[in-house]
Amino acid sequence: MKVLAIDFGGTHVTCGLVEDRVLLAHETIDTDCAKSLQAVLPRIRDVCLELMQAPSSRDVAGVAIGFAALVDSRVNRILSTDGKYEDVKDIDLAKWVRENIGLPTRIENDARIGAVGRIVRWRGAWFY
C-alpha cells in the first residue's frame, strides 16, 4: 500500500511517497521563515500533487501527517502547538487535504508516529 507522508518539523516540512516501509520519492520544503501554516499549505499541495504524478504513485491510499503538537487523532484535529503554526488550530487540516489533494488523511503527534514506527519495525509487520 502506498501513502503520502507529511512530517511537519520546526524549520521544514518533508513530504514523501512511501510503500511498504520504502521511501519512493520525497521533497523537503523550507519553512523556517513561514509565519503561518496557511502560508505553507499551497507549497505542500503542489509537492504532494507532484509526488502523485510519479509512475510509482498509482493507488495512493491516503495521507499520514506527523505534527509536533497536541493532536486529537480521534477527530483528526491539532489542538495546540508550541509556538510554530499557531493558526493550525483554526484550520481543519484533514478537510484541507481532502479538498486539495483528494485523499483521506490521518493526523498524529510526530513522536507517537515515531514510536509506532519503531514497534512496527520490531515486530516486522505493519499494523493499524
CORZI-V114909 format. One record per residue. SS is DSSP state (H for helix, E for strand, C for the rest). PHI is phi in radians with two decimals (* if undefined). OMEGA is omega in whole degrees, -180 to 180 (999 if undefined). Layout:
# CORZI-V114909
ss->SS phi->PHI omega->OMEGA
ss->SS phi->PHI omega->OMEGA
This chain:
# CORZI-V114909
ss->C phi->* omega->178
ss->E phi->-1.78 omega->175
ss->E phi->-2.43 omega->168
ss->E phi->-1.58 omega->177
ss->E phi->-2.03 omega->178
ss->E phi->-2.18 omega->180
ss->E phi->-1.97 omega->179
ss->E phi->-1.55 omega->176
ss->C phi->-1.74 omega->-178
ss->C phi->-1.23 omega->-177
ss->C phi->-2.11 omega->-180
ss->E phi->-2.76 omega->173
ss->E phi->-2.12 omega->177
ss->E phi->-1.92 omega->177
ss->E phi->-1.96 omega->-178
ss->E phi->-2.47 omega->173
ss->E phi->-1.81 omega->-173
ss->E phi->-2.16 omega->173
ss->E phi->-2.42 omega->177
ss->C phi->0.81 omega->177
ss->C phi->1.17 omega->178
ss->E phi->-2.00 omega->177
ss->E phi->-1.43 omega->-177
ss->E phi->-1.46 omega->-179
ss->E phi->-2.82 omega->178
ss->E phi->-2.77 omega->175
ss->E phi->-2.61 omega->180
ss->E phi->-1.91 omega->-179
ss->E phi->-1.95 omega->177
ss->E phi->-1.29 omega->180
ss->C phi->-2.18 omega->-175
ss->C phi->-0.98 omega->-178
ss->C phi->-1.66 omega->-177
ss->C phi->-1.19 omega->180
ss->C phi->-1.57 omega->-176
ss->C phi->-2.67 omega->174
ss->H phi->-1.18 omega->-180
ss->H phi->-0.96 omega->180
ss->H phi->-1.26 omega->-176
ss->H phi->-1.61 omega->-173
ss->H phi->-0.97 omega->180
ss->H phi->-1.04 omega->179
ss->H phi->-1.19 omega->177
ss->H phi->-1.08 omega->177
ss->H phi->-1.00 omega->-178
ss->H phi->-1.07 omega->-180
ss->H phi->-1.14 omega->180
ss->H phi->-1.09 omega->178
ss->H phi->-1.14 omega->175
ss->H phi->-1.09 omega->179
ss->H phi->-1.07 omega->-179
ss->H phi->-1.33 omega->178
ss->C phi->-1.47 omega->-179
ss->C phi->-1.12 omega->179
ss->H phi->-0.99 omega->-178
ss->H phi->-1.46 omega->-172
ss->H phi->-1.71 omega->179
ss->C phi->-1.09 omega->175
ss->C phi->1.06 omega->175
ss->E phi->-1.31 omega->-173
ss->E phi->-1.40 omega->-177
ss->E phi->3.04 omega->-177
ss->E phi->-2.16 omega->174
ss->E phi->-1.95 omega->-178
ss->E phi->-2.04 omega->172
ss->E phi->-1.86 omega->-174
ss->E phi->-2.36 omega->179
ss->C phi->-1.36 omega->-176
ss->E phi->-2.91 omega->172
ss->E phi->-1.38 omega->-175
ss->E phi->-2.10 omega->171
ss->E phi->-1.74 omega->-175
ss->C phi->-1.25 omega->177
ss->C phi->-1.17 omega->-180
ss->C phi->-1.98 omega->176
ss->C phi->1.05 omega->-179
ss->E phi->-2.28 omega->174
ss->E phi->-1.61 omega->-173
ss->E phi->-1.62 omega->178
ss->E phi->-2.81 omega->180
ss->E phi->-2.18 omega->180
ss->C phi->-1.89 omega->175
ss->C phi->1.88 omega->-178
ss->C phi->-1.57 omega->178
ss->C phi->1.03 omega->-180
ss->H phi->-1.03 omega->-180
ss->H phi->-1.35 omega->-177
ss->H phi->-1.11 omega->179
ss->H phi->-1.11 omega->-179
ss->H phi->-1.66 omega->-178
ss->C phi->-1.95 omega->172
ss->C phi->-1.44 omega->-173
ss->H phi->-1.10 omega->179
ss->H phi->-1.10 omega->178
ss->H phi->-1.16 omega->179
ss->H phi->-1.07 omega->179
ss->H phi->-1.09 omega->180
ss->H phi->-1.02 omega->-178
ss->H phi->-1.33 omega->-173
ss->H phi->-1.82 omega->-180
ss->C phi->-2.05 omega->174
ss->C phi->1.43 omega->-178
ss->C phi->-2.32 omega->174
ss->C phi->-1.17 omega->-172
ss->E phi->-2.39 omega->170
ss->E phi->-2.13 omega->179
ss->E phi->-1.99 omega->180
ss->E phi->-2.55 omega->174
ss->E phi->-1.07 omega->-174
ss->H phi->-1.11 omega->178
ss->H phi->-1.18 omega->178
ss->H phi->-1.15 omega->177
ss->H phi->-1.08 omega->178
ss->H phi->-1.06 omega->179
ss->H phi->-1.14 omega->178
ss->H phi->-1.08 omega->179
ss->H phi->-1.06 omega->178
ss->H phi->-1.18 omega->178
ss->H phi->-1.12 omega->180
ss->H phi->-1.05 omega->179
ss->H phi->-1.09 omega->-178
ss->H phi->-1.13 omega->-180
ss->H phi->-1.42 omega->177
ss->C phi->1.38 omega->180
ss->C phi->-2.62 omega->176
ss->C phi->-1.40 omega->174
ss->C phi->-2.55 omega->179
ss->C phi->-2.27 omega->999
